[in-house]
Every structure is written in C-alpha cells, then in structure tokens.
C-alpha cells in the first residue's frame, strides 16, 4: 500500500507536536530520545509497527 507524501508529512507534524507537548510538560529530552530509539529498534526488528504494544513486544 503506497503512502502519500501528505500522509508522511501529517504524521511527522503530529509526532513533532507530541514531542513538543511532552517536553513542555517536563519530560526530559533524554527520556524522549530513549523512547524513540527503543520503539525504532522494536519496529526495525519486527519489520512492522504492532497495532498493540503488549509486554511481549517490549
């Protein structure tokens, strides 16, 4: 299923806003970086984004 450029841009904007919101709410940037890296590693290893994140995937 091809992804449209506007879908990618929209997802990017939403992720950026979520990160800003978390940082403004006091979550340290180092924590956000760690979360992103962990999720990226999981997704890379699995080859897809799980539709639910249970303990088995983490």
N, C-alpha and C positions, 0 to 999 in steps of 0.2 A: 504494500500500500504506500504509494508515494506521499511524501509530506510536502505541503505547500510552504513556500518561503514565509508567508504571513503567519502560518501556524508556528513556525520556529521562532519568529520574531515575537509573537504574542507570548509564547512560553518563556522566552528569555526575559521579557519585561516583567512577567508575573514572578519569576524566580528572583530577579533583581529586587523587586518590591518586597518580596517576602524576606530576603536577606536584610534589606534596609530596616524593615519593621522589627526584625529580631535584634539587630544591633541597637536600634533606638530604644528597645525595651530592656537593654542591659546584657544581652547575651554576648559574651566576648567573641571577637572575631576569630580567635584561635579555635574556639569551640565550633563555630560555623564551618571553618575550614576543615576541621577534623570530620564533621558530619558529612560534608560534601565528598571528601576523599573516601570515607567508608562506604557511602552509598555508590559512588562511582566504581569502586573496587568490586562491590557485590554485583552491580549491573554488568560490569565487564566479564566477571567470572561466569555469571549465569547466561549472559548473551541476550538478556531481555529485562524489562522492568516488571517485577512481580506486581500483580494487581492488588495484593495484600502483602503486608510485611509482618509475618509472624516470627516467633522466636526461632523457627527452623531456618529461616533465611538470613538471620543476623548472625 
